[in-house]
Amino acid sequence: GGGRVTLAEGRYLCGRIDLKSGVELHIERGAVLLGSANAADFPDVETDFWDTAYAPRFNKRCFIYAENCEDIAITGRGVIDCQGEAYVVPMTEAEMAARPLMSFVRKPMPLPEGSTPLSEATTMVGAYPHPLDPRNTSLAPARVVMLMGCRNVLVEDITMQNQFAGWSYWVSGCCNVHFHRAAINAAVDMPNNDGIHVNCSANVTISDCNITCGDDCIVVRAYSAPLGQDTVCEKVAVSNCNLTSHTCAVRVGWINDGTMRNCTFSNLNITESRMGICMYLPANPAEARMSDQGHEATLIENISFSNITIDRNYDAPVFIGIDPHNLCRGIRHVYFSGIRAFSVGMPVVRGRADCHVDHIGFTDCRFSQIGYEDIPTKFATRLAAKNQPISHPVFEAVDDLYLNGTFFDLK
């Protein structure tokens, strides 16, 4: 029948929670909703509402779950603490050398007798759809909050921390979803600690949030395979947020996503991130379908970025790229204005011979190059020994590019 469930000051240890329509989970200041350190307390989601065979990372487990619900909320000044440290182990020196922005790897599930898991240090994102890839055998739930096909959702004031080396929020096939004054404090050196994934959803706002992540902070995608029908992701508005990511602060698109359109990103502070704004469409893996690889030809259009500061950025402040064999219809009508960036790398906009990037504009932007020595973190020191960002602006296979009042200060 709905209503408010209130957690007063104290600590509450539990496994998976299923939200129902009309329910507000309200966590008061001083209250901590503590995720179990026992993976068995997070069983697979079993449902006919969506196709779980297409769950990203082949992982159907989460902490808080809602499907086909309306008028639900997670609110309050309290904390959701996932006890993520229980699901990871420290990297070796060799592993950290291979992945300089990471310090931990996941604990794997027990594997079939005689199986040899692949090393997480050598499996980079998009490289291996192998079933024994550590991303696909993680003991941890792959998402903290999973919202599938929900309507009228509010996430307000809540703080999430110590994620399970998995996404904080997966918003898939939803409409009218609002994040306001939420905080995500994920360890920057744990794998796949993403912030908010907005997938195949419409009318989504993310405002006044502070997000720190090991992986992407805010993601807009159109991976429709779990939903059973091609679904556009559109009308996403992100504003007044502070973002830090060891991958991308903002990402739009992934392997063979569908259509993403009519989205705005404004008044953002991006600090100490690997990349600031990324629209990179990777190639299809040759071996087999990746766990969250779509089947559509990607179209990204009518996207704007305005009044954004990017400071102490480890790589490119803006990266747009289309790999060979990606099923891409186009990236077009993407506009940047009022961008001020201090970054080791320079902007890259790289289309493909058979799929140009079209109508790209930069107005009143300034990109200043810095060195790793200008970023006072241990991760910058590690990256300096391995990473070589592109040190000049790149515009390739681009139609209708305009640069108005835009400057590039090379070191």
Kinemage of the C-alpha trace (Angstrom):
@kinemage 1
@onewidth
@group {chain A} dominant
@subgroup {mainchain}
@vectorlist {calphas} color= white
{ca gly a 1} P 0.000 0.000 0.000
{ca gly a 2} L 2.989 2.338 0.083
{ca gly a 3} L 4.197 4.765 2.695
{ca arg a 4} L 7.458 5.874 4.276
{ca val a 5} L 9.926 3.428 5.821
{ca thr a 6} L 12.168 5.412 8.175
{ca leu a 7} L 15.546 4.344 9.500
{ca ala a 8} L 16.360 6.396 12.594
{ca glu a 9} L 19.883 6.906 13.928
{ca gly a 10} L 21.756 3.599 14.124
{ca arg a 11} L 23.298 0.898 11.933
{ca tyr a 12} L 21.128 -1.570 9.998
{ca leu a 13} L 22.820 -4.620 8.444
{ca cys a 14} L 20.897 -6.314 5.654
{ca gly a 15} L 20.947 -8.065 2.307
{ca arg a 16} L 18.856 -7.235 -0.758
{ca ile a 17} L 15.933 -4.850 -0.361
{ca asp a 18} L 13.049 -4.807 -2.868
{ca leu a 19} L 11.208 -1.491 -3.184
{ca lys a 20} L 7.520 -1.457 -4.137
{ca ser a 21} L 5.322 1.250 -5.658
{ca gly a 22} L 4.482 4.151 -3.403
{ca val a 23} L 7.304 3.417 -0.935
{ca glu a 24} L 9.849 5.971 0.278
{ca leu a 25} L 12.957 4.596 1.965
{ca his a 26} L 13.973 7.443 4.286
{ca ile a 27} L 17.356 7.174 6.008
{ca glu a 28} L 17.704 9.860 8.659
{ca arg a 29} L 20.895 11.668 9.592
{ca gly a 30} L 23.003 9.347 11.734
{ca ala a 31} L 21.466 6.213 10.232
{ca val a 32} L 23.581 3.799 8.183
{ca leu a 33} L 22.077 1.144 5.928
{ca leu a 34} L 24.920 -1.380 5.906
{ca gly a 35} L 25.259 -3.881 3.085
{ca ser a 36} L 26.131 -7.420 4.042
{ca ala a 37} L 29.712 -8.634 3.651
{ca asn a 38} L 28.274 -12.028 2.682
{ca ala a 39} L 27.606 -12.216 -1.063
{ca ala a 40} L 24.970 -14.910 -0.468
{ca asp a 41} L 22.721 -12.199 0.976
{ca phe a 42} L 22.379 -10.717 -2.521
{ca pro a 43} L 20.682 -13.408 -4.640
{ca asp a 44} L 20.181 -13.165 -8.385
{ca val a 45} L 17.199 -11.123 -9.502
{ca glu a 46} L 14.644 -13.543 -10.933
{ca thr a 47} L 12.046 -11.876 -13.107
{ca asp a 48} L 10.175 -11.996 -16.406
{ca phe a 49} L 9.986 -8.204 -16.552
{ca trp a 50} L 13.373 -7.888 -18.278
{ca asp a 51} L 15.835 -10.323 -19.820
{ca thr a 52} L 18.415 -11.012 -17.131
{ca ala a 53} L 20.592 -12.896 -19.630
{ca tyr a 54} L 21.647 -9.438 -20.822
{ca ala a 55} L 22.520 -8.076 -17.389
{ca pro a 56} L 25.778 -6.110 -17.616
{ca arg a 57} L 28.743 -8.210 -16.464
{ca phe a 58} L 26.347 -11.182 -16.519
{ca asn a 59} L 25.703 -10.165 -12.911
{ca lys a 60} L 22.055 -10.069 -11.770
{ca arg a 61} L 22.678 -9.077 -8.155
{ca cys a 62} L 22.166 -5.760 -6.371
{ca phe a 63} L 21.515 -4.223 -2.940
{ca ile a 64} L 18.278 -2.281 -3.583
{ca tyr a 65} L 15.974 -3.385 -6.398
{ca ala a 66} L 12.801 -2.001 -7.976
{ca glu a 67} L 11.024 -3.044 -11.151
{ca asn a 68} L 7.928 -1.616 -12.823
{ca cys a 69} L 7.334 0.630 -9.811
{ca glu a 70} L 6.021 4.163 -9.612
{ca asp a 71} L 6.240 6.922 -7.047
{ca ile a 72} L 9.245 5.555 -5.167
{ca ala a 73} L 12.009 7.408 -3.355
{ca ile a 74} L 15.282 7.013 -1.467
{ca thr a 75} L 15.773 10.074 0.722
{ca gly a 76} L 17.321 11.407 3.895
{ca arg a 77} L 20.636 12.679 5.237
{ca gly a 78} L 21.784 9.181 6.153
{ca val a 79} L 24.237 6.794 4.511
{ca ile a 80} L 24.104 3.655 2.391
{ca asp a 81} L 27.385 1.849 3.161
{ca cys a 82} L 28.030 -1.203 0.992
{ca gln a 83} L 31.112 -2.521 2.817
{ca gly a 84} L 32.846 -2.813 -0.537
{ca glu a 85} L 36.204 -3.557 1.046
{ca ala a 86} L 34.880 -7.047 1.818
{ca tyr a 87} L 34.701 -7.790 -1.905
{ca val a 88} L 38.171 -6.736 -3.070
{ca val a 89} L 41.822 -7.554 -2.413
{ca pro a 90} L 44.906 -5.345 -2.895
{ca met a 91} L 46.716 -5.463 -6.213
{ca thr a 92} L 50.272 -6.655 -6.520
{ca glu a 93} L 52.946 -4.190 -7.629
{ca ala a 94} L 52.904 -5.768 -11.096
{ca glu a 95} L 49.146 -5.359 -11.353
{ca met a 96} L 49.327 -1.709 -10.291
{ca ala a 97} L 52.000 -1.099 -12.910
{ca ala a 98} L 49.615 -2.448 -15.558
{ca arg a 99} L 46.645 -0.423 -14.262
{ca pro a 100} L 48.141 2.631 -12.559
{ca leu a 101} L 44.838 4.164 -11.434
{ca met a 102} L 43.732 1.036 -9.569
{ca ser a 103} L 44.878 -0.393 -6.214
{ca phe a 104} L 42.376 -3.243 -5.761
{ca val a 105} L 40.898 -6.164 -7.724
{ca arg a 106} L 37.666 -8.041 -7.140
{ca lys a 107} L 37.374 -11.254 -5.207
{ca pro a 108} L 36.171 -13.845 -7.735
{ca met a 109} L 33.393 -16.335 -7.261
{ca pro a 110} L 34.437 -19.998 -7.004
{ca leu a 111} L 35.162 -21.159 -10.553
{ca pro a 112} L 34.599 -24.578 -12.115
{ca glu a 113} L 37.266 -27.102 -11.239
{ca gly a 114} L 40.260 -26.804 -13.533
{ca ser a 115} L 39.397 -23.251 -14.673
{ca thr a 116} L 42.075 -20.600 -14.760
{ca pro a 117} L 40.731 -17.051 -14.342
{ca leu a 118} L 42.167 -14.295 -16.479
{ca ser a 119} L 44.270 -11.682 -14.728
{ca glu a 120} L 42.337 -8.493 -14.043
{ca ala a 121} L 45.571 -6.562 -14.562
{ca thr a 122} L 45.569 -7.534 -18.243
{ca thr a 123} L 41.850 -7.369 -19.072
{ca met a 124} L 41.067 -3.807 -19.995
{ca val a 125} L 37.544 -2.544 -20.574
{ca gly a 126} L 36.157 -3.751 -23.888
{ca ala a 127} L 38.948 -6.236 -24.545
{ca tyr a 128} L 37.629 -9.579 -23.328
{ca pro a 129} L 34.097 -10.994 -23.383
{ca his a 130} L 35.596 -14.186 -21.921
{ca pro a 131} L 33.329 -15.761 -19.256
{ca leu a 132} L 36.275 -16.001 -16.854
{ca asp a 133} L 37.111 -12.329 -17.200
{ca pro a 134} L 37.242 -11.042 -13.586
{ca arg a 135} L 34.572 -8.468 -14.415
{ca asn a 136} L 32.201 -11.373 -15.123
{ca thr a 137} L 33.101 -13.557 -12.131
{ca ser a 138} L 32.989 -10.982 -9.363
{ca leu a 139} L 31.790 -12.111 -5.956
{ca ala a 140} L 30.279 -8.656 -5.412
{ca pro a 141} L 26.847 -7.465 -6.577
{ca ala a 142} L 27.429 -5.493 -9.767
{ca arg a 143} L 25.039 -2.697 -8.815
{ca val a 144} L 23.979 -1.069 -5.566
{ca val a 145} L 20.596 0.339 -6.671
{ca met a 146} L 18.907 -1.176 -9.730
{ca leu a 147} L 15.802 0.550 -11.099
{ca met a 148} L 14.140 -1.271 -13.990
{ca gly a 149} L 11.152 0.220 -15.809
{ca cys a 150} L 10.203 2.596 -12.976
{ca arg a 151} L 8.324 5.896 -13.119
{ca asn a 152} L 8.443 8.948 -10.870
{ca val a 153} L 11.566 8.243 -8.841
{ca leu a 154} L 13.323 10.581 -6.398
{ca val a 155} L 16.798 10.102 -4.911
{ca glu a 156} L 17.506 13.045 -2.629
{ca asp a 157} L 20.099 13.975 0.023
{ca ile a 158} L 21.330 10.402 0.466
{ca thr a 159} L 25.041 9.524 0.674
{ca met a 160} L 26.359 6.261 -0.750
{ca gln a 161} L 29.827 5.009 0.127
{ca asn a 162} L 32.117 1.966 0.046
{ca gln a 163} L 30.538 0.542 -3.100
{ca phe a 164} L 30.974 -3.148 -4.018
{ca ala a 165} L 33.300 -2.459 -6.963
{ca gly a 166} L 30.124 -1.999 -8.993
{ca trp a 167} L 27.767 0.693 -10.276
{ca ser a 168} L 26.074 2.873 -7.695
{ca tyr a 169} L 22.797 3.381 -9.616
{ca trp a 170} L 21.526 1.684 -12.771
{ca val a 171} L 18.460 3.506 -14.106
{ca ser a 172} L 17.186 1.420 -17.026
{ca gly a 173} L 13.978 1.835 -18.990
{ca cys a 174} L 12.708 4.471 -16.545
{ca cys a 175} L 11.068 7.889 -16.859
{ca asn a 176} L 10.797 10.912 -14.595
{ca val a 177} L 13.780 10.152 -12.375
{ca his a 178} L 15.394 12.855 -10.264
{ca phe a 179} L 18.667 12.837 -8.339
{ca his a 180} L 19.060 15.886 -6.122
{ca arg a 181} L 21.777 16.699 -3.580
{ca ala a 182} L 22.913 13.068 -3.613
{ca ala a 183} L 26.499 12.122 -2.784
{ca ile a 184} L 28.432 9.154 -4.135
{ca asn a 185} L 31.729 8.510 -2.374
{ca ala a 186} L 33.204 5.496 -4.152
{ca ala a 187} L 36.871 4.567 -3.812
{ca val a 188} L 38.692 5.942 -6.853
{ca asp a 189} L 41.092 2.998 -6.943
{ca met a 190} L 38.506 0.182 -6.962
{ca pro a 191} L 37.353 -1.269 -10.315
{ca asn a 192} L 33.982 -0.427 -11.883
{ca asn a 193} L 32.891 1.872 -9.059
{ca asp a 194} L 30.631 3.857 -11.383
{ca gly a 195} L 28.221 6.551 -10.263
{ca ile a 196} L 24.891 6.948 -12.088
{ca his a 197} L 24.139 4.949 -15.254
{ca val a 198} L 21.151 6.356 -17.133
{ca asn a 199} L 20.139 3.751 -19.696
{ca cys a 200} L 17.241 3.857 -22.180
{ca ser a 201} L 15.456 6.349 -19.932
{ca ala a 202} L 13.734 9.709 -20.396
{ca asn a 203} L 13.178 12.851 -18.347
{ca val a 204} L 16.068 12.319 -15.942
{ca thr a 205} L 17.657 15.113 -13.909
{ca ile a 206} L 20.862 14.962 -11.871
{ca ser a 207} L 21.452 18.160 -9.941
{ca asp a 208} L 23.597 19.472 -7.093
{ca cys a 209} L 25.329 16.123 -6.608
{ca asn a 210} L 28.881 15.305 -5.490
{ca ile a 211} L 30.197 12.170 -7.191
{ca thr a 212} L 33.609 10.546 -6.749
{ca cys a 213} L 34.208 7.238 -8.538
{ca gly a 214} L 36.833 4.791 -9.694
{ca asp a 215} L 34.923 4.411 -12.959
{ca asp a 216} L 32.583 6.766 -14.838
{ca cys a 217} L 30.644 9.288 -12.730
{ca ile a 218} L 27.660 9.850 -15.029
{ca val a 219} L 26.843 7.618 -17.993
{ca val a 220} L 24.165 8.031 -20.656
{ca arg a 221} L 23.534 4.883 -22.686
{ca ala a 222} L 20.941 3.132 -24.853
{ca tyr a 223} L 21.706 -0.528 -24.195
{ca ser a 224} L 18.282 -1.948 -24.906
{ca ala a 225} L 18.926 -5.712 -24.994
{ca pro a 226} L 17.688 -6.303 -21.404
{ca leu a 227} L 14.438 -4.464 -22.209
{ca gly a 228} L 13.545 -6.552 -25.240
{ca gln a 229} L 12.893 -3.568 -27.508
{ca asp a 230} L 14.973 -0.719 -28.915
{ca thr a 231} L 14.531 2.225 -26.553
{ca val a 232} L 15.875 5.761 -26.911
{ca cys a 233} L 17.698 7.480 -24.057
{ca glu a 234} L 16.733 11.152 -24.098
{ca lys a 235} L 16.057 14.331 -22.166
{ca val a 236} L 18.741 13.849 -19.528
{ca ala a 237} L 19.781 17.078 -17.761
{ca val a 238} L 22.849 17.197 -15.496
{ca ser a 239} L 23.650 20.418 -13.649
{ca asn a 240} L 25.584 21.911 -10.737
{ca cys a 241} L 27.605 18.801 -9.883
{ca asn a 242} L 31.150 18.132 -8.684
{ca leu a 243} L 32.726 15.090 -10.346
{ca thr a 244} L 35.936 13.086 -9.884
{ca ser a 245} L 36.574 9.874 -11.815
{ca his a 246} L 39.518 7.619 -12.569
{ca thr a 247} L 37.882 6.887 -15.923
{ca cys a 248} L 35.440 9.455 -17.363
{ca ala a 249} L 33.549 12.117 -15.457
{ca val a 250} L 30.853 12.072 -18.166
{ca arg a 251} L 30.412 9.292 -20.698
{ca val a 252} L 27.849 9.098 -23.513
{ca gly a 253} L 27.539 5.831 -25.464
{ca trp a 254} L 29.219 2.422 -25.532
{ca ile a 255} L 29.416 -0.640 -27.810
{ca asn a 256} L 26.493 -0.650 -30.275
{ca asp a 257} L 24.135 1.350 -28.110
{ca gly a 258} L 21.062 2.746 -29.810
{ca thr a 259} L 19.969 6.404 -29.855
{ca met a 260} L 20.966 8.983 -27.236
{ca arg a 261} L 19.685 12.482 -27.851
{ca asn a 262} L 18.637 15.837 -26.408
{ca cys a 263} L 20.824 15.877 -23.289
{ca thr a 264} L 22.408 18.822 -21.471
{ca phe a 265} L 25.353 19.036 -19.075
{ca ser a 266} L 25.934 22.382 -17.391
{ca asn a 267} L 27.753 24.042 -14.497
{ca leu a 268} L 30.023 21.124 -13.646
{ca asn a 269} L 33.333 20.999 -11.791
{ca ile a 270} L 35.453 18.046 -12.935
{ca thr a 271} L 38.607 17.480 -10.888
{ca glu a 272} L 41.430 14.912 -11.010
{ca ser a 273} L 39.736 12.684 -13.564
{ca arg a 274} L 41.243 10.496 -16.261
{ca met a 275} L 39.007 11.990 -18.942
{ca gly a 276} L 36.537 14.812 -18.600
{ca ile a 277} L 33.895 14.271 -21.293
{ca cys a 278} L 33.933 11.076 -23.348
{ca met a 279} L 31.930 9.822 -26.331
{ca tyr a 280} L 34.030 6.812 -27.268
{ca leu a 281} L 32.376 4.005 -29.222
{ca pro a 282} L 34.623 0.915 -28.999
{ca ala a 283} L 34.946 -1.786 -31.624
{ca asn a 284} L 32.990 -5.012 -31.480
{ca pro a 285} L 34.965 -7.727 -29.704
{ca ala a 286} L 36.009 -10.386 -32.193
{ca glu a 287} L 35.473 -13.394 -29.923
{ca ala a 288} L 31.910 -13.093 -28.616
{ca arg a 289} L 29.312 -10.656 -27.371
{ca met a 290} L 30.384 -8.662 -24.351
{ca ser a 291} L 28.023 -8.686 -21.399
{ca asp a 292} L 26.686 -5.190 -22.084
{ca gln a 293} L 27.254 -4.972 -25.822
{ca gly a 294} L 24.255 -3.735 -27.755
{ca his a 295} L 22.997 -4.715 -31.200
{ca glu a 296} L 21.947 -1.357 -32.653
{ca ala a 297} L 23.701 1.236 -34.780
{ca thr a 298} L 24.577 4.076 -32.429
{ca leu a 299} L 23.285 7.606 -32.933
{ca ile a 300} L 24.297 10.403 -30.561
{ca glu a 301} L 22.769 13.793 -31.354
{ca asn a 302} L 21.809 17.141 -29.863
{ca ile a 303} L 24.092 17.071 -26.822
{ca ser a 304} L 25.353 20.245 -25.156
{ca phe a 305} L 28.059 20.916 -22.561
{ca ser a 306} L 28.257 24.386 -21.029
{ca asn a 307} L 30.062 26.214 -18.225
{ca ile a 308} L 32.311 23.351 -17.195
{ca thr a 309} L 35.648 23.524 -15.386
{ca ile a 310} L 38.030 20.596 -15.863
{ca asp a 311} L 41.038 20.800 -13.539
{ca arg a 312} L 44.079 18.550 -13.045
{ca asn a 313} L 42.857 16.152 -15.721
{ca tyr a 314} L 45.075 13.107 -16.326
{ca asp a 315} L 44.269 12.668 -20.025
{ca ala a 316} L 42.002 14.268 -22.651
{ca pro a 317} L 39.467 16.828 -21.394
{ca val a 318} L 37.196 15.928 -24.335
{ca phe a 319} L 37.418 12.669 -26.268
{ca ile a 320} L 35.092 11.715 -29.132
{ca gly a 321} L 36.016 8.614 -31.106
{ca ile a 322} L 34.510 5.868 -33.263
{ca asp a 323} L 36.408 2.588 -33.559
{ca pro a 324} L 36.342 0.401 -36.686
{ca his a 325} L 33.468 -2.083 -36.903
{ca asn a 326} L 31.329 -0.253 -34.368
{ca leu a 327} L 27.746 -0.145 -35.624
{ca cys a 328} L 27.568 3.646 -35.718
{ca arg a 329} L 24.978 5.811 -37.482
{ca gly a 330} L 26.613 9.013 -36.342
{ca ile a 331} L 27.650 11.518 -33.714
{ca arg a 332} L 26.240 14.911 -34.625
{ca his a 333} L 25.183 18.268 -33.259
{ca val a 334} L 27.405 18.233 -30.173
{ca tyr a 335} L 28.220 21.653 -28.740
{ca phe a 336} L 30.672 22.859 -26.100
{ca ser a 337} L 30.614 26.343 -24.607
{ca gly a 338} L 32.384 27.948 -21.681
{ca ile a 339} L 34.747 25.011 -21.102
{ca arg a 340} L 37.904 25.821 -19.096
{ca ala a 341} L 40.283 22.888 -18.886
{ca phe a 342} L 43.721 22.226 -17.391
{ca ser a 343} L 44.732 18.830 -18.693
{ca val a 344} L 47.740 16.672 -19.543
{ca gly a 345} L 46.116 15.804 -22.864
{ca met a 346} L 44.281 17.875 -25.468
{ca pro a 347} L 40.801 17.454 -26.986
{ca val a 348} L 40.360 14.639 -29.500
{ca val a 349} L 37.461 14.471 -31.977
{ca arg a 350} L 38.000 11.550 -34.314
{ca gly a 351} L 35.357 10.212 -36.641
{ca arg a 352} L 35.700 7.320 -39.051
{ca ala a 353} L 36.127 7.359 -42.819
{ca asp a 354} L 32.630 5.938 -43.306
{ca cys a 355} L 31.060 7.668 -40.297
{ca his a 356} L 32.161 11.257 -39.807
{ca val a 357} L 31.444 13.271 -36.691
{ca asp a 358} L 29.136 16.055 -37.853
{ca his a 359} L 28.333 19.570 -36.599
{ca ile a 360} L 30.691 19.927 -33.636
{ca gly a 361} L 31.158 23.351 -32.076
{ca phe a 362} L 33.413 24.906 -29.439
{ca thr a 363} L 32.520 28.421 -28.279
{ca asp a 364} L 34.438 30.449 -25.677
{ca cys a 365} L 36.542 27.479 -24.577
{ca arg a 366} L 40.154 27.351 -23.412
{ca phe a 367} L 42.231 24.193 -23.052
{ca ser a 368} L 45.554 24.570 -21.230
{ca gln a 369} L 48.099 21.787 -21.146
{ca ile a 370} L 49.733 20.799 -17.853
{ca gly a 371} L 52.142 18.021 -16.872
{ca tyr a 372} L 51.721 15.078 -14.554
{ca glu a 373} L 54.052 16.881 -12.188
{ca asp a 374} L 51.344 19.526 -11.789
{ca ile a 375} L 48.897 16.973 -10.327
{ca pro a 376} L 49.856 16.198 -6.711
{ca thr a 377} L 48.525 12.624 -6.461
{ca lys a 378} L 50.213 9.216 -6.352
{ca phe a 379} L 48.139 8.218 -9.363
{ca ala a 380} L 49.647 10.983 -11.511
{ca thr a 381} L 53.096 9.671 -10.635
{ca arg a 382} L 52.075 6.148 -11.653
{ca leu a 383} L 50.501 7.339 -14.919
{ca ala a 384} L 53.555 9.369 -15.882
{ca ala a 385} L 55.531 6.133 -16.223
{ca lys a 386} L 52.941 4.490 -18.506
{ca asn a 387} L 50.524 6.870 -20.183
{ca gln a 388} L 51.229 9.155 -23.140
{ca pro a 389} L 48.198 11.398 -23.753
{ca ile a 390} L 47.791 13.097 -27.104
{ca ser a 391} L 49.536 16.421 -26.591
{ca his a 392} L 47.889 18.420 -29.408
{ca pro a 393} L 44.277 18.967 -30.489
{ca val a 394} L 43.011 16.330 -32.932
{ca phe a 395} L 40.108 16.803 -35.348
{ca glu a 396} L 39.822 13.959 -37.881
{ca ala a 397} L 36.905 12.880 -40.085
{ca val a 398} L 34.829 15.811 -38.825
{ca asp a 399} L 32.292 17.737 -40.913
{ca asp a 400} L 31.123 21.242 -39.994
{ca leu a 401} L 33.559 21.904 -37.167
{ca tyr a 402} L 33.604 25.413 -35.782
{ca leu a 403} L 35.882 26.982 -33.199
{ca asn a 404} L 34.632 30.337 -31.959
{ca gly a 405} L 36.733 32.141 -29.351
{ca thr a 406} L 38.442 28.870 -28.469
{ca phe a 407} L 42.128 28.553 -27.558
{ca phe a 408} L 44.614 25.732 -27.018
{ca asp a 409} L 47.598 26.490 -24.779
{ca leu a 410} L 50.265 23.868 -25.491
{ca lys a 411} L 53.015 23.288 -22.972
